[in-house]
Amino acid sequence: MEREAGIQEGPDKLHEECGVFGIYDFDGNDVAPTVYYGLFALQHRGQESCGIAVSDTKGPKRKVISQKGMGLVNEVFTQEGLEQMRGDIGVGHVRYSTAGASVRENAQPLVLNYVKGTLGLAHNGNLINANELREELEYTGAIFQTTIDSEVIAYHIARERLNTNTVEDAVRRAAEKLKGAFSLVVMSPRKLIGARDPFGFKPLCIGKRGNAYVLASETCALETIGAEFVRDVLPGEVVAITPEGIKSDTSLCLPKEQEARCIFEYIYFARPDSHIDGVSVYAARIRAGRFLAMDSPVEADLVVGVPESGNVAALGYSMESGIPYGNAFVKNGYVGRTFIKPKQSSRESSVRVKLNVLSEAVRGKRVIMIDDSIVRGTTSGRIVRMLREAGAKEVHVRISSPPFLWPCYFGTDIPEREQLVAYQKTLEEIRQVTGADTLGYLAIGRLHEMAEGLPICKGCFTGEYPMEPPAEDIRGDFER
């Protein structure tokens, strides 16, 4: 497994880009503390930077209070700072980035002041036509402050607002120009807007708490703040939340069969206690483990998951196979992405800093180790070696996703094909790289069953994308 469990910093890891959150309290209560706890629940979606922007819908139109910084939510915000952020409408964001763009300037939400007032924008996803849209703006005088494609979106919304009657119409018209993955939460002076790309790559849902409405990447954030789930924002839908209610525009929606949710939300990205488009993430991972047990059985004494992402699939494997489920790893819960990392020459220790093996659990046993993916293969090899050094008699690796063969352009940080171990090697050669006794992947045909028949994107496994991929890879030019 290459990164998922947060085992290793550096190039041997897979991650998603960010989480978004927004709230509008019609009773006029200050929302900054609620945004904080919403982001805390979404921390798994981004651990490099975070931010909150709030405004008072009854106050001056151009007054937005924002705070953002590098690090975890509880590192960036203090109780005193949140108490100074007075406003009844707000947006928040947690972010991952790729190498070289981990700077405060790229943290979100973005706040724009323009002739119609202000915009606060939080974006999850990745555009494949960001260069084209950016150049269009630059040649008409736009000056960019960041290297993120989210700023391109914000500028286009602001420009469209000059020629539309409402901000939600401006968001829809800007969305018509966007190609790729986006879930947006936009704060205007008097409205909270949510938008999801027509394919539904990234999740976005609506919640309600008392007289306040919430937009969030995952339902777990709603539960954390005590909000009730109302519904998911539909792929292609733009919703406007005001004291008069929720206004919906579905003019960008595609036929359901053309939708293409990122299957990795169910495999890894989302928290297991979330539901996305009506499907339980926990149940999806249980099914993945059951499918692995059906399709790749092996005699063993113990089934274990690599924390945290492999645990539920491991439980599913155990339930189907009858082989006992157990804990073989102790994860250091105090190690975030900000710890001082060992040098590359001692990379082994960076795995052990985050993960140790319970030798009493595995000594003398045939162990099935479940993880959610393999990218380059080196981290999986280190974890297999740790199990053997702890006394495991056999180590059988099962992966709850198919092999990566193609890059992703829609917000999952899967590298170029030449860096993917499955593109370079056969199944037997990958097994040798990991040092496992046997190796098995989830079959591609099982993915639809895993997601209960929802239309999904399988591009990183098959090379067949729901839209034409970019002619050139611009993922290094724009950070999410």
C-alpha positions in Angstrom: 0.0 0.0 0.0 1.5 3.2 -0.9 0.4 5.9 1.2 -3.1 5.7 2.1 -2.9 4.9 5.7 -0.6 7.9 6.0 2.3 5.4 6.5 4.8 7.3 4.5 5.6 10.8 3.5 7.1 11.5 0.2 6.5 10.2 -3.3 5.2 6.8 -2.3 1.7 7.9 -1.3 -1.7 8.5 -2.8 -3.9 11.3 -1.7 -7.0 13.2 -2.5 -7.1 17.0 -2.6 -9.4 18.5 -0.1 -12.6 18.9 1.9 -15.1 21.7 1.9 -17.7 23.0 4.4 -20.2 25.8 4.5 -23.0 27.0 6.8 -25.6 29.7 6.8 -27.4 30.3 10.1 -30.7 32.1 9.5 -30.9 32.9 13.2 -27.8 35.1 13.0 -25.6 33.0 15.3 -21.8 33.1 14.7 -20.8 30.1 12.6 -17.0 30.1 12.9 -16.8 27.5 15.7 -19.2 25.2 13.7 -17.0 25.5 10.6 -14.0 24.6 12.8 -15.6 21.4 14.0 -16.8 20.6 10.5 -13.3 20.9 9.1 -12.0 18.8 12.1 -14.3 16.0 10.9 -12.9 16.4 7.3 -9.3 16.6 8.4 -8.6 13.2 6.7 -9.2 14.8 3.3 -6.4 17.4 3.7 -3.7 17.9 6.3 -1.4 20.5 4.9 -3.4 23.7 5.2 -6.8 24.9 6.2 -8.9 28.1 6.4 -12.2 29.7 7.4 -13.9 32.8 6.0 -17.1 34.3 7.6 -19.4 37.2 6.9 -22.4 38.9 8.5 -25.3 38.8 6.1 -26.8 41.8 7.9 -23.6 43.8 7.9 -21.5 45.6 5.3 -21.4 43.6 2.0 -17.6 43.8 1.6 -16.6 42.7 5.1 -15.3 39.2 5.2 -13.1 37.9 8.1 -10.8 35.1 7.1 -8.0 33.1 8.7 -5.9 30.4 7.1 -2.6 28.8 7.6 -0.4 25.8 7.2 -1.0 22.7 9.3 -3.8 20.9 10.9 -7.1 22.5 11.9 -6.3 22.4 15.7 -2.9 24.0 14.9 -4.1 26.9 12.8 -7.1 28.0 14.8 -7.4 29.0 18.5 -10.5 29.6 20.5 -9.6 33.3 20.8 -9.2 33.6 17.1 -12.5 31.9 16.4 -14.3 34.1 18.8 -13.2 37.2 16.8 -14.6 35.8 13.6 -18.2 37.1 13.9 -20.6 36.2 11.1 -23.7 34.0 10.4 -22.4 32.6 7.1 -19.1 30.9 6.5 -17.0 28.5 4.4 -14.1 26.3 5.3 -11.5 24.2 3.6 -8.8 21.6 4.4 -6.2 20.9 1.7 -3.6 18.6 0.4 -1.1 19.7 -2.2 1.5 18.1 -4.4 5.1 18.8 -3.9 6.3 22.3 -4.1 3.0 24.1 -3.5 2.6 23.7 0.2 2.5 27.4 0.9 0.1 29.6 2.7 -0.8 31.6 -0.4 -2.5 28.5 -1.8 -4.6 27.8 1.2 -8.3 28.2 0.9 -11.0 29.6 1.1 -10.2 32.2 -1.5 -11.8 35.6 -0.8 -12.4 38.0 -3.7 -13.6 41.6 -3.5 -15.2 42.8 -6.6 -17.8 45.3 -7.9 -20.8 43.2 -6.7 -19.4 42.6 -3.2 -17.4 39.6 -2.1 -17.0 35.9 -2.9 -15.5 33.3 -0.6 -14.8 30.0 -2.4 -13.7 26.5 -1.3 -13.0 23.9 -4.0 -12.4 20.2 -4.1 -11.3 18.6 -7.3 -9.1 19.3 -10.3 -9.7 21.0 -13.6 -8.2 19.7 -16.8 -8.7 23.0 -18.7 -7.2 25.3 -16.0 -4.4 26.6 -18.3 -6.9 27.6 -21.0 -9.2 29.3 -18.6 -6.3 31.1 -16.8 -4.8 32.4 -20.1 -8.2 33.7 -21.1 -8.3 35.8 -17.9 -4.7 36.9 -18.0 -5.1 38.3 -21.5 -7.9 40.5 -20.2 -5.8 41.8 -17.3 -6.3 39.4 -14.5 -3.5 39.2 -11.9 -3.3 35.9 -10.0 -2.1 35.6 -6.4 -1.9 31.8 -6.2 -1.0 28.7 -8.3 -4.3 26.9 -7.7 -7.0 26.3 -10.3 -9.5 27.3 -7.6 -8.6 30.9 -8.2 -9.4 30.5 -11.9 -12.9 29.3 -10.9 -13.4 32.3 -8.5 -12.4 34.8 -11.1 -14.8 33.3 -13.7 -17.6 33.4 -11.2 -16.9 37.0 -10.4 -16.8 37.9 -14.1 -20.1 36.1 -14.8 -21.7 37.8 -11.9 -21.4 41.2 -13.8 -23.8 39.9 -16.4 -26.2 37.9 -14.4 -29.0 38.7 -12.0 -28.0 36.3 -9.2 -24.8 34.8 -7.9 -26.1 31.2 -8.4 -26.6 32.0 -12.1 -23.0 33.2 -12.2 -21.8 30.0 -10.6 -23.8 28.0 -13.1 -22.4 29.9 -16.1 -18.9 29.6 -14.8 -19.4 25.9 -14.2 -20.4 25.5 -17.9 -16.8 26.5 -18.8 -15.1 24.1 -16.3 -13.8 20.7 -17.4 -12.9 18.2 -14.8 -13.8 17.6 -11.2 -15.2 20.2 -8.8 -17.4 20.4 -5.8 -17.7 24.1 -4.8 -19.0 25.9 -1.7 -19.3 29.6 -2.5 -20.2 32.3 0.0 -21.7 35.6 -1.3 -22.8 38.5 0.9 -26.3 37.0 1.3 -26.3 33.4 0.0 -24.5 30.1 0.3 -24.0 28.3 -3.0 -23.1 24.7 -3.6 -22.1 23.2 -7.0 -21.0 19.8 -8.2 -19.6 18.9 -11.6 -21.9 17.0 -13.9 -20.0 13.7 -13.5 -20.2 13.9 -9.7 -16.5 13.0 -9.3 -16.4 14.6 -5.8 -19.1 14.3 -3.1 -21.1 17.2 -1.7 -24.1 17.0 0.6 -26.7 19.2 2.3 -27.5 19.2 6.0 -29.7 21.1 8.4 -29.3 22.0 12.1 -32.1 24.0 13.6 -32.5 27.0 11.5 -29.1 26.6 9.7 -28.2 24.9 6.5 -24.9 23.2 5.9 -22.9 22.1 2.8 -20.1 19.5 3.4 -17.9 17.1 1.5 -19.1 14.2 3.7 -22.0 13.3 5.9 -19.6 12.6 8.8 -19.1 16.4 9.1 -22.9 16.8 9.5 -23.0 14.3 12.3 -20.1 15.9 14.0 -21.9 19.2 14.4 -25.3 17.7 15.1 -26.9 18.4 11.8 -29.4 16.2 10.0 -28.6 14.9 6.5 -31.0 16.4 4.0 -29.8 15.1 0.7 -26.8 14.9 -1.6 -26.2 17.7 -4.1 -26.8 16.0 -7.5 -24.0 15.7 -10.0 -24.3 18.9 -12.2 -26.6 20.6 -9.7 -26.2 24.2 -8.4 -28.0 24.9 -5.1 -28.5 28.4 -3.6 -29.3 28.5 0.2 -31.1 31.6 1.5 -33.6 32.3 4.3 -36.3 31.7 1.7 -35.2 28.1 1.2 -33.1 26.0 -1.2 -33.2 26.9 -4.9 -32.0 24.2 -7.3 -30.7 24.4 -10.9 -30.2 21.1 -12.6 -29.6 22.4 -16.1 -26.0 21.0 -16.2 -27.1 17.5 -15.1 -26.2 14.6 -17.3 -28.1 11.4 -17.8 -27.5 9.2 -14.8 -25.6 6.6 -16.8 -23.0 9.2 -17.8 -22.1 10.1 -14.2 -18.7 9.0 -12.9 -18.1 9.2 -9.2 -14.5 8.6 -8.0 -14.5 5.0 -6.8 -11.7 5.9 -4.4 -14.1 7.8 -2.2 -15.5 4.4 -1.3 -12.2 2.5 -1.3 -10.2 5.0 0.7 -10.8 8.8 0.8 -14.0 9.1 2.7 -14.4 8.3 6.4 -16.1 4.9 6.9 -19.0 6.5 8.8 -19.9 8.6 5.8 -22.6 7.9 3.2 -22.0 9.2 -0.4 -24.9 9.3 -2.8 -26.9 6.9 -0.7 -24.1 4.3 -0.4 -22.5 3.5 3.0 -18.7 3.8 2.7 -18.4 1.2 5.5 -20.7 -1.2 3.7 -18.8 -0.7 0.5 -15.5 -1.6 2.1 -17.0 -4.7 3.8 -18.2 -5.8 0.3 -14.7 -5.2 -1.1 -13.2 -7.4 1.6 -15.8 -10.1 1.0 -15.1 -10.0 -2.8 -11.4 -10.5 -2.1 -12.1 -13.5 0.0 -14.3 -15.0 -2.7 -12.0 -14.3 -5.6 -8.5 -14.6 -3.9 -8.9 -17.1 -1.1 -5.9 -18.4 0.8 -5.4 -20.6 3.9 -4.3 -18.5 6.8 -4.6 -17.9 10.6 -5.3 -14.2 10.8 -6.7 -11.3 8.7 -5.3 -7.8 9.4 -5.8 -4.4 7.9 -3.2 -1.7 7.4 -4.6 1.2 9.4 -6.8 2.9 8.9 -8.0 2.3 5.3 -7.5 -1.4 5.2 -9.3 -2.3 8.4 -12.9 -2.4 7.2 -12.0 -4.4 4.1 -10.0 -6.8 6.3 -13.1 -7.3 8.5 -15.1 -8.1 5.3 -12.5 -10.6 4.3 -12.7 -12.2 7.7 -16.5 -12.3 7.6 -16.5 -14.1 4.3 -13.6 -16.5 4.8 -14.2 -17.3 8.4 -10.5 -16.6 9.2 -10.3 -14.6 12.5 -9.9 -10.8 12.2 -7.3 -9.2 14.4 -5.1 -6.1 15.0 -1.5 -6.5 13.9 -0.5 -2.8 13.9 -0.2 0.0 16.4 -0.5 3.4 14.7 0.9 6.4 16.4 -2.1 8.8 16.4 0.1 11.8 17.3 2.0 11.7 14.0 0.5 14.1 11.5 1.9 15.3 8.2 3.9 17.9 10.0 6.3 15.7 11.9 10.1 16.1 11.3 10.7 13.5 8.6 13.8 11.3 8.5 16.2 11.8 5.6 15.5 9.8 2.5 18.5 7.5 3.3 16.6 6.4 6.5 13.1 6.2 5.0 12.6 2.9 6.8 12.3 4.7 10.1 9.6 7.0 8.8 7.3 3.9 8.4 8.2 2.7 11.9 7.6 6.1 13.4 4.0 5.9 12.3 3.4 2.1 12.5 4.6 -0.7 14.7 3.7 -4.4 14.6 2.2 -6.3 17.5 4.6 -9.3 17.4 2.4 -11.2 19.9 -0.5 -11.1 17.4 1.4 -12.4 14.4 4.3 -14.6 15.6 4.1 -18.0 14.1 1.0 -17.2 12.1 0.0 -17.1 8.5 -1.2 -13.6 8.0 -3.5 -12.0 5.3 -2.7 -8.3 5.1 -5.4 -6.1 3.5 -4.6 -2.6 2.1 -6.4 -0.4 -0.3 -3.8 0.2 -3.0 -0.3 -0.2 -4.2 1.3 2.6 -6.1 5.0 2.0 -6.4 5.3 -1.0 -4.1 8.1 0.0 -1.8 5.9 0.9 1.2 4.0 -2.4 0.9 7.4 -4.2 0.9 8.4 -2.4 4.1 5.3 -3.3 5.9 5.5 -7.0 4.8 9.1 -7.1 6.0 8.0 -5.6 9.4 5.4 -8.5 9.7 8.1 -11.1 8.9 10.5 -9.5 11.4 7.8 -9.7 14.0 7.6 -13.5 13.5 4.8 -13.9 10.9 5.2 -17.3 9.2 3.5 -16.3 6.0 2.3 -12.9 4.7 -0.4 -12.8 2.0 -1.3 -9.4 0.6 -4.7 -8.5 -0.7 -5.6 -5.1 -2.2 -9.1 -3.7 -2.1 -8.7 -2.0 -5.5 -7.6 -3.1 -8.9 -4.0 -2.3 -10.0 -3.2 1.3 -11.0 -2.3 1.4 -14.7 -3.1 5.0 -15.6 -2.8 8.5 -14.0 -5.8 10.4 -12.7 -6.5 14.0 -13.9 -9.5 14.7 -11.6 -8.0 15.2 -8.2 -6.4 11.9 -7.1 -2.7 12.2 -7.0 -1.8 9.1 -9.0 1.6 9.6 -10.7 2.6 9.0 -14.3 2.3 5.5 -15.7 6.1 4.9 -15.6 6.1 5.3 -11.9 3.3 2.8 -11.3 4.5 -0.6 -10.3 1.6 -2.4 -11.9 2.4 -0.7 -15.3 6.0 -1.8 -15.1 5.6 -5.3 -13.7 3.5 -8.5 -13.9 1.5 -9.7 -10.8 4.3 -12.1 -10.0 6.9 -9.4 -10.3 4.8 -7.1 -8.0 4.6 -9.9 -5.5 8.3 -10.2 -5.5 8.7 -6.5 -5.0 6.5 -6.6 -1.9 8.0 -9.8 -0.6 4.6 -11.3 0.0 3.9 -15.0 -0.3 0.9 -14.3 -2.5 -0.8 -11.2 -3.9 -4.3 -10.5 -5.0 -6.2 -7.4 -6.2 -9.9 -6.6 -6.3 -11.3 -7.5 -9.7 -12.4 -4.5 -11.8 -15.8 -6.1 -12.4 -16.4 -6.0 -8.6 -16.3 -2.2 -8.5 -19.9 -1.5 -9.5 -21.1 -4.1 -7.0 -19.0 -2.4 -4.4 -20.7 0.9 -5.1 -24.2 -0.6 -5.3 -24.4 0.0 -9.1 -23.7 3.7 -9.0 -21.9 5.0 -12.1 -18.2 5.3 -11.3 -14.9 6.5 -12.8 -12.4 3.6 -13.4 -10.0 5.6 -15.5 -6.9 5.0 -13.3 -7.5 1.2 -13.7 -8.6 1.0 -17.4 -7.4 4.2 -19.1 -11.0 4.9 -20.1 -12.0 8.3 -18.7 -15.5 9.8 -18.6 -14.1 12.8 -20.6 -11.2 13.3 -23.0 -8.1 13.6 -20.9 -5.8 16.7 -21.4 -3.4 16.5 -24.3 -0.6 17.4 -21.9 -0.4 16.7 -18.2 -0.8 20.0 -16.4 -1.1 18.6 -12.9 2.2 20.0 -11.9 1.2 23.5 -13.1 -1.9 23.8 -10.9 -2.1 22.6 -7.3 -5.5 21.9 -5.7 
